[in-house]
Amino acid sequence: MKYIIADDEPLARARIIRLLSAWPHYECVAQVGSGDEVEPAIKEHSVQLLFLDINMPGLDGIKTAEILNQKYRDLKIIFITAHSEFALQAFNVFAAGFLVKPVSQSDLFSLLARLFNPRIQYQVGNQTRWVDVDDVIVAKAEDKLTQVYFLGGDATIDLSLKKLLSLYPGHFVQIHRNALVKLKSIKQLEHTSNGALISLKNYPEKLSVSRRAYSAIKNYL
């Protein structure tokens, strides 16, 4: 898998490359030191993955991600920063993940495993089953559990909406306090006399959207 690193610290770039050298199918095809250099590098190389620092000269990482989200929907962006307080901003621009410097091998490998082979476990009687995260269209909070709706059925899982969002931020967006939806399933966002509603592919119901979520989703669309 080809990836790009955007970080103004050469040692931080070198660390990511060194950690990923344990996985030979990962290849760094470009290193850049500012946000302004990221898009030209993406145009030159066909990549699925971008490691993006937040504090950089010129265009910062958050603004860079906002621009890229409009043009490269299949690109997964992982923020790397020494400042954990930027996590909320990162998820607001639909980052696929967030790593705090110095990046550890265990955190990096765990995140990549979730991104590129993500599955959710659930029980049917005494049987353990799995559903690909990419097949999950809607997740709704019900009491202390979560009901997920996916292609071919639904299931109850023992993960909160908050946990799902933290594990798979590039997959889900929160539309109100009790529901998440799959970003790539969004068909339409509309205003009605009863507030904002969202329509999804492969899901029959329109769901209500909070005012706060409406702005974030509108920017994504």
The 8 nearest C-alpha neighbors of each residue, nearest first, counted from 0:
[[1, 25, 24, 26, 2, 47, 46, 48],
 [0, 2, 26, 46, 27, 25, 28, 47],
 [1, 3, 48, 27, 46, 49, 28, 26],
 [4, 2, 49, 29, 27, 30, 28, 50],
 [3, 5, 50, 30, 49, 51, 6, 12],
 [6, 4, 31, 51, 32, 30, 52, 50],
 [7, 5, 32, 52, 8, 4, 12, 31],
 [6, 8, 32, 55, 33, 9, 5, 31],
 [7, 9, 11, 6, 10, 12, 32, 13],
 [10, 8, 12, 11, 13, 7, 6, 32],
 [11, 9, 13, 12, 8, 14, 15, 7],
 [10, 12, 14, 8, 13, 9, 15, 6],
 [13, 11, 9, 10, 14, 15, 6, 4],
 [12, 14, 10, 16, 11, 15, 17, 9],
 [13, 15, 17, 11, 12, 16, 18, 10],
 [16, 14, 18, 12, 17, 13, 19, 11],
 [17, 15, 13, 19, 14, 18, 20, 12],
 [16, 18, 14, 20, 15, 19, 13, 21],
 [19, 17, 15, 20, 16, 104, 14, 21],
 [18, 20, 21, 16, 22, 17, 15, 25],
 [19, 21, 17, 22, 18, 23, 16, 25],
 [22, 20, 19, 23, 18, 17, 25, 24],
 [21, 23, 20, 19, 24, 25, 18, 26],
 [24, 22, 25, 20, 21, 26, 19, 0],
 [23, 25, 22, 0, 26, 1, 20, 19],
 [26, 24, 0, 23, 22, 1, 19, 27],
 [27, 25, 1, 0, 28, 2, 24, 23],
 [26, 28, 2, 3, 29, 1, 25, 16],
 [27, 29, 3, 2, 26, 1, 44, 30],
 [30, 28, 3, 27, 4, 31, 40, 2],
 [29, 31, 4, 3, 5, 32, 28, 12],
 [32, 30, 5, 33, 36, 6, 4, 29],
 [31, 33, 7, 6, 5, 30, 34, 8],
 [34, 32, 35, 55, 56, 36, 31, 7],
 [33, 35, 58, 36, 37, 59, 63, 60],
 [34, 36, 33, 58, 37, 57, 38, 63],
 [37, 35, 34, 33, 39, 38, 31, 40],
 [36, 38, 40, 34, 39, 35, 41, 31],
 [37, 39, 41, 40, 36, 42, 35, 67],
 [40, 38, 42, 41, 37, 36, 43, 35],
 [41, 39, 43, 37, 38, 42, 44, 36],
 [42, 40, 38, 44, 43, 39, 37, 45],
 [43, 41, 39, 40, 44, 38, 45, 37],
 [42, 44, 40, 41, 39, 45, 38, 46],
 [45, 43, 41, 42, 46, 40, 28, 29],
 [44, 46, 41, 43, 42, 47, 1, 2],
 [47, 45, 1, 2, 48, 44, 41, 74],
 [48, 46, 74, 75, 2, 1, 73, 49],
 [47, 49, 2, 75, 46, 74, 76, 3],
 [50, 48, 76, 3, 2, 4, 51, 77],
 [51, 49, 4, 77, 78, 76, 5, 3],
 [50, 52, 78, 5, 79, 49, 77, 60],
 [51, 53, 79, 6, 80, 60, 78, 54],
 [54, 52, 60, 59, 80, 55, 61, 51],
 [55, 53, 59, 52, 60, 56, 80, 7],
 [54, 56, 59, 33, 7, 53, 57, 34],
 [57, 55, 33, 58, 59, 54, 34, 7],
 [58, 56, 59, 33, 34, 55, 35, 54],
 [57, 59, 34, 35, 63, 56, 62, 60],
 [60, 58, 55, 53, 34, 62, 54, 61],
 [59, 61, 53, 63, 62, 52, 64, 34],
 [60, 62, 64, 63, 59, 53, 65, 89],
 [63, 61, 65, 64, 60, 59, 58, 66],
 [62, 64, 60, 66, 61, 65, 34, 59],
 [65, 63, 67, 61, 66, 62, 68, 60],
 [64, 66, 62, 68, 63, 67, 92, 61],
 [67, 65, 63, 64, 68, 69, 62, 70],
 [66, 68, 64, 70, 69, 65, 71, 63],
 [69, 67, 65, 66, 70, 71, 72, 64],
 [68, 70, 67, 66, 71, 72, 219, 65],
 [71, 69, 67, 68, 72, 66, 73, 74],
 [72, 70, 74, 73, 68, 67, 69, 66],
 [71, 73, 74, 68, 70, 69, 67, 75],
 [74, 72, 71, 75, 47, 68, 48, 70],
 [75, 73, 47, 71, 72, 48, 76, 46],
 [74, 76, 48, 95, 47, 49, 73, 77],
 [77, 75, 49, 94, 95, 48, 50, 74],
 [78, 76, 96, 50, 97, 95, 51, 94],
 [77, 79, 97, 51, 52, 50, 98, 96],
 [80, 78, 98, 52, 99, 51, 97, 77],
 [81, 79, 99, 82, 52, 100, 53, 78],
 [80, 82, 100, 99, 83, 79, 101, 98],
 [83, 81, 80, 84, 85, 99, 100, 86],
 [82, 84, 85, 86, 99, 81, 80, 98],
 [83, 85, 82, 86, 87, 88, 81, 80],
 [86, 84, 83, 88, 87, 82, 89, 80],
 [85, 87, 89, 84, 88, 83, 90, 97],
 [88, 86, 90, 89, 85, 91, 84, 83],
 [89, 87, 91, 85, 86, 90, 92, 61],
 [88, 90, 86, 87, 91, 92, 94, 85],
 [89, 91, 93, 94, 87, 92, 88, 168],
 [92, 90, 88, 93, 89, 87, 215, 94],
 [91, 93, 90, 89, 94, 65, 64, 88],
 [94, 92, 90, 169, 91, 168, 95, 89],
 [93, 95, 90, 76, 96, 169, 89, 92],
 [96, 94, 169, 76, 168, 77, 75, 93],
 [95, 97, 77, 94, 78, 168, 98, 76],
 [96, 98, 78, 77, 79, 86, 99, 95],
 [99, 97, 79, 78, 102, 100, 80, 96],
 [98, 100, 80, 81, 79, 102, 101, 83],
 [101, 99, 102, 81, 80, 79, 98, 103],
 [100, 102, 99, 103, 81, 11, 80, 98],
 [101, 103, 100, 99, 98, 104, 107, 106],
 [104, 102, 106, 105, 107, 101, 100, 18],
 [103, 105, 107, 106, 108, 18, 102, 19],
 [104, 106, 108, 107, 103, 109, 110, 102],
 [107, 105, 109, 103, 104, 108, 110, 102],
 [108, 106, 104, 110, 105, 109, 103, 111],
 [107, 109, 111, 105, 110, 106, 104, 112],
 [110, 108, 106, 112, 107, 111, 105, 113],
 [111, 109, 113, 107, 112, 108, 106, 114],
 [112, 110, 114, 108, 113, 109, 115, 107],
 [111, 113, 109, 110, 114, 115, 116, 108],
 [114, 112, 117, 110, 111, 116, 115, 109],
 [115, 113, 111, 112, 117, 116, 110, 167],
 [114, 116, 112, 113, 117, 111, 110, 118],
 [115, 117, 112, 113, 114, 118, 131, 111],
 [116, 118, 113, 132, 114, 115, 131, 112],
 [119, 117, 131, 132, 130, 129, 116, 120],
 [118, 120, 130, 129, 132, 131, 121, 117],
 [119, 121, 129, 128, 118, 130, 127, 122],
 [122, 120, 128, 156, 127, 129, 119, 155],
 [121, 123, 127, 126, 128, 124, 125, 120],
 [124, 122, 126, 125, 127, 121, 128, 154],
 [125, 123, 126, 122, 127, 121, 128, 154],
 [126, 124, 123, 122, 127, 128, 121, 120],
 [125, 127, 123, 124, 122, 128, 121, 129],
 [128, 126, 122, 121, 123, 125, 120, 129],
 [127, 129, 121, 120, 122, 126, 130, 123],
 [130, 128, 120, 119, 121, 118, 131, 127],
 [129, 131, 119, 118, 132, 120, 128, 134],
 [132, 130, 118, 133, 134, 117, 119, 129],
 [131, 133, 118, 134, 135, 117, 130, 119],
 [132, 134, 131, 135, 170, 117, 136, 181],
 [135, 133, 149, 132, 131, 150, 136, 130],
 [136, 134, 149, 132, 133, 148, 137, 147],
 [135, 137, 181, 149, 180, 148, 134, 184],
 [138, 136, 180, 148, 179, 147, 135, 181],
 [137, 139, 147, 179, 178, 146, 148, 180],
 [140, 138, 178, 146, 145, 177, 141, 147],
 [139, 141, 145, 177, 144, 178, 146, 142],
 [142, 140, 144, 145, 143, 139, 146, 177],
 [141, 143, 144, 140, 145, 139, 146, 159],
 [144, 142, 141, 145, 140, 159, 157, 158],
 [145, 143, 141, 157, 142, 140, 156, 159],
 [146, 144, 140, 156, 141, 139, 155, 159],
 [145, 147, 155, 139, 138, 154, 156, 140],
 [148, 146, 138, 154, 153, 137, 155, 145],
 [149, 147, 153, 137, 135, 136, 152, 138],
 [150, 148, 135, 134, 136, 152, 153, 151],
 [149, 151, 134, 152, 135, 148, 201, 136],
 [150, 152, 149, 153, 148, 134, 135, 201],
 [153, 151, 149, 150, 148, 154, 147, 135],
 [152, 154, 148, 147, 149, 146, 155, 151],
 [155, 153, 147, 146, 156, 148, 121, 152],
 [154, 156, 146, 145, 147, 121, 144, 157],
 [157, 155, 145, 121, 158, 144, 146, 154],
 [156, 158, 144, 145, 159, 155, 121, 143],
 [159, 157, 156, 162, 145, 163, 144, 160],
 [158, 160, 162, 161, 145, 163, 144, 157],
 [161, 159, 163, 162, 164, 140, 158, 145],
 [160, 162, 164, 159, 163, 165, 158, 166],
 [161, 163, 165, 159, 160, 164, 166, 158],
 [164, 162, 160, 166, 165, 161, 167, 159],
 [163, 165, 168, 161, 167, 162, 166, 160],
 [164, 166, 162, 163, 168, 167, 161, 96],
 [167, 165, 163, 164, 162, 168, 113, 96],
 [166, 168, 164, 170, 169, 165, 163, 171],
 [169, 167, 164, 95, 170, 171, 165, 93],
 [168, 170, 95, 93, 94, 167, 171, 96],
 [169, 171, 167, 168, 181, 182, 172, 133],
 [172, 170, 181, 180, 182, 168, 179, 169],
 [171, 173, 179, 180, 182, 174, 181, 170],
 [174, 172, 179, 175, 178, 180, 171, 212],
 [175, 173, 208, 212, 179, 178, 209, 172],
 [174, 176, 209, 177, 178, 173, 208, 212],
 [175, 177, 178, 174, 173, 209, 140, 179],
 [178, 176, 140, 175, 139, 179, 160, 174],
 [179, 177, 139, 138, 175, 174, 173, 176],
 [178, 180, 173, 138, 172, 174, 137, 171],
 [181, 179, 137, 171, 172, 136, 182, 138],
 [180, 182, 171, 136, 184, 183, 170, 137],
 [183, 181, 184, 171, 185, 170, 172, 180],
 [182, 184, 185, 181, 170, 186, 171, 200],
 [185, 183, 200, 199, 181, 182, 186, 136],
 [184, 186, 199, 183, 182, 187, 198, 200],
 [187, 185, 199, 198, 200, 184, 188, 197],
 [186, 188, 198, 197, 185, 189, 199, 196],
 [189, 187, 197, 196, 198, 195, 186, 190],
 [188, 190, 196, 195, 187, 197, 191, 198],
 [189, 191, 195, 194, 196, 192, 188, 193],
 [192, 190, 194, 193, 195, 189, 196, 207],
 [191, 193, 194, 190, 195, 196, 189, 207],
 [194, 192, 191, 195, 190, 196, 207, 208],
 [195, 193, 191, 192, 190, 196, 207, 208],
 [194, 196, 190, 208, 189, 207, 191, 197],
 [197, 195, 207, 206, 189, 208, 188, 205],
 [196, 198, 188, 206, 205, 187, 207, 189],
 [199, 197, 205, 187, 186, 185, 188, 196],
 [200, 198, 185, 186, 184, 202, 201, 197],
 [199, 201, 184, 202, 186, 185, 198, 203],
 [202, 200, 199, 203, 150, 184, 136, 149],
 [201, 203, 200, 199, 204, 136, 198, 205],
 [204, 202, 201, 205, 199, 200, 198, 206],
 [205, 203, 202, 206, 198, 199, 197, 201],
 [204, 206, 198, 197, 196, 207, 203, 199],
 [207, 205, 197, 196, 204, 208, 198, 174],
 [206, 208, 196, 195, 197, 209, 205, 194],
 [209, 207, 174, 195, 196, 175, 213, 212],
 [208, 210, 175, 212, 211, 213, 174, 207],
 [211, 209, 213, 212, 208, 214, 195, 194],
 [210, 212, 209, 213, 214, 215, 175, 208],
 [211, 213, 209, 174, 215, 210, 214, 216],
 [212, 214, 210, 216, 211, 215, 217, 209],
 [215, 213, 217, 212, 216, 211, 218, 210],
 [216, 214, 218, 212, 217, 213, 219, 91],
 [217, 215, 219, 213, 218, 214, 212, 220],
 [216, 218, 214, 220, 219, 215, 213, 188],
 [219, 217, 215, 216, 220, 214, 69, 213],
 [220, 218, 216, 217, 215, 69, 68, 92],
 [219, 217, 218, 216, 69, 185, 188, 187]]
